[in-house]
């Protein structure tokens, strides 16, 4: 059968799929019908004959020609499908489907096969963006140290008016003055809020508020309005929000705040002594703690910067690249997005059914909302994998195995025993290794692309030239120093 001649026609259709028409010779079909009849005779009892020994015509009369043809078609498709793919010279994304039986004499079948994605990376090598992560300052470290102290602050009720550093609980609401049609007049619904009274640090004529006060809620400097107030005191505060806020409801709003002081409490911060250091960990002295804080802040700052940097250069790359992929590939990515979202709901102790009910949505509606997210993720993944091929990025198999084993060890610890036992299944482990490989390759490709866009890859490719330039500069500086020394002598 494999040596039989197949008449194959291939046509590219919309949605990045291929329509393939296959025509069979009569002898091929007849041979397959007889094989199908023998398969049927092995399972169907035919009076007067042992299993599998009945003649072809007897089997046809017993089960019907339609049953034999249907089984023959099933065997035919299973056997010739690999040859069809090979001879058509296409790269399928996934299994195709038998779309239509165009005719029975001669037998002519029509298959629809989704094609693997095609990506044109475009001029990605000329994308540039300066790479300038934020440097951690002494002030950042001091603020973190203060935050650690504040977490251990001793809070006690006081019978006096509010002072700087106190924790004041207020009943607060805010409304929009001169509310416009279509705008919600309520900016903050009435509730109780604990607010720390921050100090104001006068540094220059133009800057009168500290960084801490600029982080205040509901607006910078709000807590200063609590100074001197005691329990049961009331106050009205006016404030106009700037026009560049992300919050559309507050943007440019002229707000009026009504507050009532519920209670005033003092906050006594712990001294930086051995007891305080031991409460945070095994720190010999303050310097060790400060170094640990710096390392942690630098790591967190770089992760945050890289995340924003990577997203920006990826967005630029995707806009100038082109993508072709079948709808099945997008559907599969959307399934992943839905699963990730469902996991997030579970972490919040919510179910998908409850979420859909509260949103008055069905699953089709949710998939419609998630479609842009799935499209963006799919294009990012396709771009990075195509980039890894173009830039010849490799992953060491031993490194993949080690990462997969680390993931397994973690899953053994966090999963219930019944679920953990399933990890021993070979198919599950194989899928895990594949996923780990894909994640590692994507990360390496992203790091490589970051090096391209930041210009660091250019530096790596020119070590000899750079070294020569540096040495020449050093030589010139040394000659100047030597000359100056001679003149002095």
C-alpha positions as CSV (number, residue, x, y, z in Angstrom):
1,X,0.0,0.0,0.0
2,X,2.8,2.4,0.8
3,X,4.3,1.9,-2.7
4,X,1.0,2.7,-4.4
5,X,0.8,5.8,-6.4
6,X,-1.3,8.6,-4.9
7,X,-2.6,11.6,-6.9
8,X,-2.2,14.5,-4.5
9,X,-3.2,18.1,-5.0
10,X,-2.3,20.8,-2.5
11,X,-4.0,24.2,-2.1
12,X,-3.2,26.9,0.5
13,X,-6.4,28.2,2.0
14,X,-7.3,31.0,4.5
15,X,-6.5,30.7,8.2
16,X,-3.0,29.4,7.4
17,X,-4.3,25.9,6.5
18,X,-3.8,23.5,3.6
19,X,-6.5,21.7,1.6
20,X,-5.1,18.4,0.2
21,X,-7.1,16.3,-2.2
22,X,-6.0,12.6,-2.6
23,X,-7.3,10.3,-5.3
24,X,-6.9,6.5,-5.1
25,X,-6.8,3.8,-7.7
26,X,-9.6,1.3,-7.7
27,X,-7.2,-1.6,-6.8
28,X,-6.0,0.3,-3.7
29,X,-9.6,0.7,-2.4
30,X,-10.5,-2.9,-3.2
31,X,-7.5,-4.2,-1.4
32,X,-8.2,-2.1,1.7
33,X,-11.9,-3.2,1.7
34,X,-10.8,-6.9,1.9
35,X,-8.4,-6.1,4.8
36,X,-11.2,-4.3,6.5
37,X,-13.6,-7.3,6.0
38,X,-11.0,-9.6,7.7
39,X,-10.7,-7.2,10.6
40,X,-14.5,-7.2,11.0
41,X,-14.7,-11.0,10.7
42,X,-12.3,-11.3,13.6
43,X,-14.7,-9.5,15.9
44,X,-18.2,-10.4,14.5
45,X,-19.5,-13.9,14.8
46,X,-20.6,-15.2,11.3
47,X,-22.7,-18.5,11.4
48,X,-21.0,-21.5,9.9
49,X,-17.5,-20.0,10.0
50,X,-14.7,-19.7,12.5
51,X,-13.5,-16.2,13.5
52,X,-11.7,-14.6,10.5
53,X,-12.4,-17.5,8.1
54,X,-15.5,-16.3,6.4
55,X,-15.2,-15.4,2.6
56,X,-15.3,-11.7,1.7
57,X,-18.8,-11.8,0.1
58,X,-20.3,-13.6,3.1
59,X,-18.9,-10.9,5.4
60,X,-20.3,-8.1,3.2
61,X,-23.8,-9.8,3.2
62,X,-23.6,-10.2,7.0
63,X,-22.5,-6.7,8.0
64,X,-23.4,-4.6,5.0
65,X,-21.2,-3.0,2.3
66,X,-21.4,0.4,4.1
67,X,-19.8,-1.0,7.3
68,X,-17.0,-2.6,5.3
69,X,-16.4,0.7,3.3
70,X,-16.4,2.7,6.5
71,X,-13.8,0.5,8.1
72,X,-11.7,0.4,4.9
73,X,-11.8,4.2,4.8
74,X,-10.5,4.4,8.4
75,X,-7.6,2.0,7.6
76,X,-6.9,3.8,4.4
77,X,-6.6,7.2,6.1
78,X,-4.4,5.9,8.9
79,X,-2.0,4.3,6.5
80,X,-1.7,6.9,3.8
81,X,-1.8,10.1,6.0
82,X,2.0,10.2,6.7
83,X,2.7,9.7,3.0
84,X,0.3,12.5,2.1
85,X,2.1,14.9,4.5
86,X,5.5,13.9,3.2
87,X,4.7,14.1,-0.5
88,X,2.8,17.5,0.0
89,X,6.0,18.9,1.5
90,X,4.1,20.9,4.1
91,X,4.9,21.5,7.8
92,X,1.7,20.7,9.8
93,X,1.1,22.3,13.1
94,X,-1.1,19.4,14.3
95,X,-3.2,16.6,13.1
96,X,-5.5,17.3,10.1
97,X,-9.0,16.1,9.5
98,X,-10.9,14.3,6.8
99,X,-13.1,17.2,5.6
100,X,-15.0,15.6,2.7
101,X,-15.4,12.5,0.5
102,X,-15.6,14.1,-2.9
103,X,-16.3,10.9,-4.8
104,X,-16.3,7.2,-4.4
105,X,-15.5,6.1,-8.0
106,X,-12.7,6.9,-8.1
107,X,-12.3,7.5,-4.3
108,X,-11.3,11.0,-3.8
109,X,-10.8,12.4,-0.2
110,X,-10.3,16.0,0.9
111,X,-8.1,16.8,4.0
112,X,-7.8,20.1,5.9
113,X,-4.4,20.4,7.7
114,X,-3.3,23.3,9.9
115,X,0.2,24.6,9.0
116,X,3.0,25.3,11.4
117,X,3.5,29.0,12.2
118,X,5.6,31.2,9.9
119,X,7.4,34.2,11.4
120,X,9.3,36.9,9.6
121,X,11.4,38.6,12.3
122,X,11.9,41.8,10.3
123,X,14.7,44.2,11.1
124,X,14.9,43.2,14.8
125,X,18.7,43.7,14.9
126,X,18.4,47.5,14.6
127,X,16.0,47.9,17.5
128,X,17.7,49.9,20.1
129,X,16.8,51.1,23.6
130,X,19.2,52.4,26.3
131,X,19.5,50.0,29.2
132,X,19.7,52.0,32.4
133,X,18.5,50.2,35.5
134,X,17.9,52.3,38.6
135,X,20.8,52.5,41.0
136,X,20.1,51.7,44.6
137,X,20.9,54.7,46.8
138,X,21.5,55.1,50.5
139,X,18.1,56.7,50.8
140,X,16.5,53.6,49.3
141,X,18.3,51.4,51.9
142,X,17.4,53.8,54.7
143,X,13.7,53.8,53.7
144,X,13.7,50.0,53.7
145,X,15.3,49.9,57.1
146,X,12.7,52.3,58.4
147,X,9.9,50.1,56.9
148,X,11.4,47.1,58.8
149,X,11.3,49.1,62.0
150,X,7.7,50.3,61.4
151,X,6.6,46.7,61.0
152,X,7.7,46.2,64.6
153,X,6.4,49.5,65.9
154,X,4.6,49.4,69.3
155,X,1.2,51.0,68.8
156,X,-0.6,52.4,71.8
157,X,-3.7,54.6,72.3
158,X,-3.0,58.2,73.4
159,X,-5.3,60.8,74.9
160,X,-4.0,63.8,72.9
161,X,-4.1,65.4,69.5
162,X,-2.4,63.9,66.5
163,X,1.3,64.5,66.0
164,X,3.9,63.5,63.4
165,X,4.4,59.8,63.3
166,X,1.1,58.9,64.9
167,X,-1.4,56.4,63.5
168,X,-4.8,58.1,63.1
169,X,-7.9,56.2,62.2
170,X,-10.4,58.3,60.4
171,X,-13.9,57.9,58.9
172,X,-13.5,59.3,55.5
173,X,-15.4,59.9,52.3
174,X,-14.8,62.1,49.2
175,X,-17.1,63.5,46.6
176,X,-16.6,65.4,43.4
177,X,-17.5,69.1,43.4
178,X,-19.5,70.2,40.4
179,X,-19.9,66.6,39.2
180,X,-20.2,66.2,35.5
181,X,-22.9,64.2,33.7
182,X,-21.8,60.6,33.3
183,X,-19.1,60.9,36.1
184,X,-19.6,59.2,39.4
185,X,-19.8,61.9,42.0
186,X,-18.4,59.6,44.7
187,X,-14.6,59.4,44.7
188,X,-14.1,57.5,48.0
189,X,-17.1,55.7,49.6
190,X,-17.3,56.3,53.4
191,X,-15.3,53.9,55.4
192,X,-12.6,53.8,58.2
193,X,-9.0,54.1,57.2
194,X,-5.8,54.0,59.3
195,X,-3.4,56.8,58.2
196,X,0.2,57.5,59.4
197,X,0.9,61.2,59.8
198,X,4.1,61.8,57.7
199,X,6.5,64.7,58.3
200,X,7.1,67.4,55.8
201,X,10.7,68.0,54.9
202,X,11.5,71.4,53.4
203,X,14.4,71.0,51.1
204,X,14.1,73.7,48.4
205,X,11.7,76.5,47.6
206,X,10.1,74.4,44.9
207,X,10.2,71.0,46.8
208,X,8.5,71.0,50.2
209,X,7.4,67.4,50.5
210,X,9.5,64.3,51.1
211,X,9.3,61.2,48.9
212,X,7.4,59.4,51.6
213,X,4.7,62.0,51.6
214,X,4.3,61.8,47.8
215,X,3.4,58.2,48.2
216,X,0.5,59.1,50.6
217,X,-3.1,58.1,50.0
218,X,-5.6,59.6,49.1
219,X,-3.3,62.3,47.8
220,X,0.2,63.6,48.6
221,X,0.4,65.5,51.9
222,X,-3.1,64.4,53.1
223,X,-1.9,63.3,56.5
224,X,-0.7,66.8,57.3
225,X,-4.4,67.8,57.6
226,X,-4.6,65.5,60.7
227,X,-2.1,67.3,62.8
228,X,-3.6,68.7,65.9
229,X,-6.9,66.9,65.5
230,X,-8.2,64.8,68.4
231,X,-10.8,62.0,68.7
232,X,-14.3,63.0,67.4
233,X,-12.9,66.1,65.6
234,X,-14.2,66.7,62.1
235,X,-12.7,68.4,59.1
236,X,-13.4,69.2,55.4
237,X,-10.4,69.2,53.0
238,X,-10.3,70.4,49.4
239,X,-8.0,69.0,46.8
240,X,-7.7,69.1,43.0
241,X,-6.2,65.9,41.4
242,X,-3.7,66.4,38.6
243,X,-4.7,65.7,35.0
244,X,-2.1,63.0,34.4
245,X,-3.5,60.3,36.8
246,X,-4.1,56.7,35.6
247,X,-7.4,56.7,37.6
248,X,-9.9,58.1,35.3
249,X,-12.5,58.8,38.1
250,X,-10.0,61.0,40.0
251,X,-8.2,62.5,37.0
252,X,-8.6,66.3,37.2
253,X,-11.3,66.0,39.8
254,X,-12.0,68.9,42.3
255,X,-12.6,66.8,45.4
256,X,-14.0,67.5,48.8
257,X,-13.0,65.2,51.7
258,X,-15.1,64.8,54.9
259,X,-13.2,63.2,57.8
260,X,-13.9,62.3,61.4
261,X,-11.1,61.2,63.7
262,X,-12.0,57.9,65.3
263,X,-8.9,57.5,67.5
264,X,-5.2,58.5,67.7
265,X,-2.4,56.1,68.5
266,X,1.3,56.6,69.0
267,X,3.9,54.6,67.1
268,X,7.1,53.8,68.9
269,X,9.8,52.4,66.6
270,X,12.3,49.8,68.0
271,X,15.9,50.8,68.4
272,X,18.4,49.3,66.0
273,X,20.1,47.0,68.5
274,X,21.0,43.3,68.8
275,X,17.4,42.3,69.6
276,X,16.1,44.1,66.5
277,X,18.8,42.5,64.3
278,X,18.1,39.0,65.6
279,X,14.4,39.5,65.0
280,X,15.1,39.9,61.3
281,X,17.6,37.0,60.9
282,X,21.2,35.9,61.6
283,X,22.8,39.4,61.3
284,X,26.1,40.0,63.1
285,X,25.8,43.8,62.9
286,X,24.0,46.6,61.1
287,X,26.4,46.6,58.2
288,X,25.6,43.0,57.3
289,X,21.9,43.9,57.4
290,X,22.4,47.0,55.2
291,X,24.3,44.9,52.7
292,X,21.6,42.3,52.6
293,X,19.0,45.1,52.1
294,X,21.1,46.5,49.2
295,X,21.4,43.1,47.5
296,X,17.7,42.4,47.8
297,X,16.7,45.9,46.5
298,X,19.1,45.6,43.6
299,X,17.8,42.2,42.6
300,X,14.1,43.3,42.9
301,X,14.9,46.6,41.1
302,X,16.6,44.8,38.2
303,X,13.8,42.3,37.8
304,X,11.2,45.1,37.7
305,X,13.3,47.1,35.2
306,X,14.0,44.1,33.0
307,X,10.3,43.2,32.9
308,X,9.3,46.7,31.7
309,X,12.3,46.9,29.4
310,X,11.7,43.5,27.8
311,X,8.0,44.3,27.3
312,X,8.8,47.5,25.5
313,X,11.4,46.0,23.1
314,X,9.2,43.0,22.5
315,X,6.3,45.3,21.6
316,X,8.5,47.1,19.1
317,X,9.8,43.8,17.6
318,X,6.3,42.4,17.2
319,X,5.0,45.5,15.5
320,X,7.6,45.2,12.7
321,X,7.5,41.4,12.4
322,X,4.9,39.4,10.6
323,X,3.1,36.2,11.7
324,X,1.1,33.5,10.1
325,X,-0.6,30.8,12.2
326,X,-3.7,28.7,12.2
327,X,-6.7,29.3,14.5
328,X,-6.0,26.0,16.2
329,X,-2.7,27.5,17.5
330,X,-4.5,30.5,18.9
331,X,-7.2,28.3,20.5
332,X,-4.5,26.3,22.3
333,X,-2.9,29.5,23.6
334,X,-6.3,30.7,24.7
335,X,-6.8,27.5,26.7
336,X,-3.5,28.2,28.5
337,X,-4.6,31.7,29.3
338,X,-7.9,30.5,30.7
339,X,-6.1,27.8,32.8
340,X,-3.7,30.4,34.2
341,X,-6.6,32.7,35.0
342,X,-8.5,29.9,36.7
343,X,-5.4,29.2,38.9
344,X,-5.3,32.8,39.9
345,X,-9.0,32.6,40.9
346,X,-8.3,29.5,43.0
347,X,-5.5,31.3,44.9
348,X,-8.2,33.9,45.7
349,X,-10.5,31.2,46.9
350,X,-12.8,31.7,44.0
351,X,-14.2,29.3,41.3
352,X,-14.6,30.0,37.6
353,X,-18.4,29.4,37.9
354,X,-18.7,32.0,40.6
355,X,-16.6,34.5,38.7
356,X,-18.7,34.0,35.5
357,X,-21.9,34.5,37.4
358,X,-20.7,37.7,39.1
359,X,-19.7,39.0,35.7
360,X,-22.8,37.8,34.0
361,X,-20.6,36.0,31.4
362,X,-20.4,32.6,29.8
363,X,-17.2,30.8,28.8
364,X,-17.5,32.1,25.2
365,X,-17.7,35.6,26.5
366,X,-14.7,35.1,28.7
367,X,-12.7,33.7,25.8
368,X,-13.6,36.7,23.7
369,X,-12.2,39.0,26.4
370,X,-9.1,36.9,26.7
371,X,-8.4,36.7,23.0
372,X,-6.2,39.8,22.8
373,X,-4.1,38.5,25.7
374,X,-3.8,35.1,24.0
375,X,-2.8,36.8,20.7
376,X,-0.1,38.9,22.3
377,X,1.3,35.9,24.2
378,X,1.3,33.7,21.1
379,X,3.2,36.3,19.0
380,X,5.7,36.9,21.8
381,X,6.4,33.1,22.1
382,X,6.6,32.7,18.3
383,X,9.0,35.7,18.0
384,X,11.3,34.4,20.7
385,X,11.4,30.8,19.4
386,X,12.1,32.1,15.8
387,X,14.8,34.4,17.3
388,X,16.4,31.4,19.1
389,X,16.8,29.7,15.7
390,X,18.0,32.8,13.9
391,X,20.6,33.5,16.6
392,X,21.5,29.8,17.1
393,X,20.7,29.8,20.8
394,X,21.2,26.4,22.4
395,X,20.3,24.9,25.7
396,X,22.4,22.2,27.4
397,X,20.3,19.0,27.8
398,X,21.9,18.4,31.2
399,X,20.8,21.8,32.3
400,X,17.3,21.1,31.2
401,X,17.3,17.8,33.1
402,X,18.6,19.5,36.2
403,X,15.9,22.3,36.0
404,X,13.2,19.6,35.4
405,X,14.4,17.7,38.5
406,X,14.3,20.9,40.6
407,X,10.7,21.5,39.4
408,X,9.8,17.9,40.3
409,X,11.3,18.2,43.8
410,X,9.3,21.4,44.4
411,X,6.0,19.8,43.1
412,X,6.6,16.8,45.4
413,X,6.6,19.2,48.4
414,X,3.6,21.3,47.5
415,X,1.2,18.8,45.8
416,X,-1.1,16.5,47.8
417,X,0.3,12.9,48.0
418,X,-2.2,11.6,45.5
419,X,-1.3,14.2,42.9
420,X,2.4,13.9,43.5
421,X,2.3,10.2,42.7
422,X,1.1,11.0,39.2
423,X,4.4,12.7,38.5
424,X,6.1,9.3,38.2
425,X,4.2,8.7,34.9
426,X,6.6,8.8,32.0
427,X,4.3,10.9,29.8
428,X,3.8,13.5,32.5
429,X,7.6,13.7,33.1
430,X,8.2,14.0,29.4
431,X,5.7,16.9,29.1
432,X,7.4,18.5,32.1
433,X,10.8,18.3,30.5
434,X,9.4,19.8,27.3
435,X,7.8,22.7,29.2
436,X,11.1,23.3,31.1
437,X,13.0,23.3,27.8
438,X,10.6,25.7,26.2
439,X,10.7,28.1,29.2
440,X,14.5,28.1,29.3
441,X,14.8,28.6,25.6
442,X,12.4,31.5,25.8
443,X,14.3,33.1,28.7
444,X,17.7,32.8,26.9
445,X,16.2,34.2,23.7
446,X,14.8,37.2,25.7
447,X,18.2,37.8,27.4
448,X,19.9,37.6,24.0
449,X,17.4,40.1,22.5
450,X,17.9,42.4,25.5
451,X,21.7,42.3,24.7
452,X,20.9,43.2,21.1
453,X,18.6,46.1,21.9
454,X,20.8,47.6,24.6
455,X,23.9,47.4,22.4
456,X,25.7,45.1,24.8
457,X,26.0,42.4,22.1
458,X,28.0,44.8,20.0
459,X,30.4,45.3,22.9
460,X,30.7,41.5,23.3
461,X,31.5,41.1,19.6
462,X,34.3,43.7,19.7
463,X,36.4,42.7,22.7
464,X,39.8,43.1,21.0
465,X,39.0,46.6,19.6
466,X,37.7,47.7,23.0
467,X,40.7,46.3,24.8
468,X,43.0,48.1,22.4
469,X,41.2,51.4,22.8
470,X,41.3,51.1,26.6
471,X,45.0,50.3,26.5
472,X,45.7,53.2,24.2
473,X,43.8,55.6,26.6
474,X,45.7,54.2,29.6
475,X,49.0,54.7,27.7
476,X,48.1,58.3,26.9
477,X,47.2,59.0,30.5
478,X,50.4,57.4,31.8
479,X,52.5,59.5,29.4
480,X,50.8,62.6,30.7
481,X,51.5,61.6,34.3
482,X,55.1,60.8,33.5
483,X,55.5,64.2,31.7
484,X,54.0,66.0,34.6
485,X,56.3,64.2,37.0
486,X,59.4,65.1,35.0
487,X,58.3,68.8,34.9
488,X,57.9,68.8,38.7
489,X,61.4,67.3,39.1
